[in-house]
Amino acid sequence: MKLFDVYPLNNITVVKAKGSYIWDDNGLQYLDLYGGHAVISIGHTHPHYVQRVTEQLNKIGFYSNSVRLPIQEELAEKLGKVSGKESYQLFLCNSGAEANENAMKLASFHTGRKKIIAFTKSFHGRTSLAVAATDNPAIVAPVNQTNNIIFLPFNDETSLEACFNAQGKEIAAVIVEGIQGVGGINVAKESFIQKIRSLCTQHGSVFIADSVQCGYGRTGKFFSHDHANVDADIYSLAKGMGNGFPVAGILIAPDLHSKHGMLGTTFGGNPLACAAALAVLEVIESEKLMDNAKKIGDHIQTELKKISELQNVRGKGLMIGFDVPDTLKDLRKNLLFNQNIFTGEAKPNVIRLLPSLAFNKKDADQFLESIQEEIHAPALNG
Ligand SMILES: Cc1ncc(COP(=O)(O)O)c(C=O)c1O
């Protein structure tokens, strides 16, 4: 059987990883500022993580949500504490799309309404409602098309207000990333997030903070939406939550009530996933990784801003993007193949940096030196 060919692949076979480094099958070492798409939050193969997951696997790897699984309560308790949302409720699932799917479904159950506001350049996943709320017609299949999603310009408070004034009674939810990831590292203005909060409160709609990529401490606060000092009604989580183990969830405000059978999943919240998620939170806390993300992220941004060839350096903490001019269009590829550095991208010309929250200054400086070298030696590299 062949693999279904949907991913354009780099011709690199990775076989080993540790901290911020990856090795290929030829023993070549790479510096990882991509984290497998913002997934590696505490560093590859962190010893505490490996130990906690191994110990859990030796006890019990899986049982379904038909019995009590105390490790789920342990995770809810820890997540409440580390995120500062102690009064919220936790529903566990398996991926970012599934988290957003459940968030929007719950908002619709709660309000009895159908319309969801999403924004230009948003990305919320590839399943039915999540992809419908994603601003990329190329990945929306005919069966996913719905007139229940209203797209508005990102960071535009006036059109948001106008939409609520016109049809506030129909709006079940607003879904927004605190920093758009796939869309190219576009930071939501604090006043925009505050406006979403106040309009949702005023019209009885649910504020969904998609924190799948921008959350989990990456920006120096647990949720990037926290920079605006307001609470959302639902936060969706995935990526960094399991440091590579597929685990996701939604945090649900206390006034949204559950009913048996309302949401559900076979694999969500299995003991192995919970052990991975607990290990991540324990390391974030003990190694003060949110502080590190802010400190190292600020350093990288400050230094990148001094490189005149790079435009619009932006982001928060260790979620950074910048525009690459046409004359350096191979920069990302050259960083990978000449300097052995993984970075992320966003079409058409953005380089995205999403390293682990434990990324250190030495590695940051190596990256900064390498990028200078690539920018100033384009003739050599072709
Ligand atoms: C903001 C955001 N939401 C949702 C998703 C979907 O997550 P998953 O690929 O785990 O379904 C992504 C993935 O990139 C994302 O960046």
The ligand as a Tripos MOL2 file, in Angstrom:
@<TRIPOS>MOLECULE
LIG
   16    16     1     0     0
SMALL
NO_CHARGES

@<TRIPOS>ATOM
      1 C1         -4.9340   27.9530   15.1980 C.3       1 LIG1
      2 C2         -5.1380   26.5200   14.8050 C.ar      1 LIG1
      3 N1         -6.3210   25.9300   15.0870 N.ar      1 LIG1
      4 C3         -6.5510   24.6450   14.7640 C.ar      1 LIG1
      5 C4         -5.5870   23.8760   14.1370 C.ar      1 LIG1
      6 C5         -5.8860   22.4490   13.7930 C.3       1 LIG1
      7 O1         -5.1720   21.5860   14.6050 O.3       1 LIG1
      8 P1         -4.9870   20.0580   14.2040 P.3       1 LIG1
      9 O2         -4.0610   20.0060   13.0340 O.co2     1 LIG1
     10 O3         -4.4110   19.4150   15.4520 O.co2     1 LIG1
     11 O4         -6.3360   19.5230   13.8840 O.co2     1 LIG1
     12 C6         -4.3460   24.4480   13.8270 C.ar      1 LIG1
     13 C7         -3.2940   23.6720   13.1440 C.2       1 LIG1
     14 O5         -2.3520   24.1660   12.5950 O.2       1 LIG1
     15 C8         -4.1170   25.8030   14.1670 C.ar      1 LIG1
     16 O6         -2.9620   26.4120   13.8820 O.3       1 LIG1
@<TRIPOS>BOND
     1     1     2 1
     2     2     3 ar
     3     2    15 ar
     4     3     4 ar
     5     4     5 ar
     6     5     6 1
     7     5    12 ar
     8     6     7 1
     9     7     8 1
    10     8     9 2
    11     8    10 1
    12     8    11 1
    13    12    13 1
    14    12    15 ar
    15    13    14 2
    16    15    16 1
@<TRIPOS>SUBSTRUCTURE
     1 LIG1         1 GROUP 0 **** ****
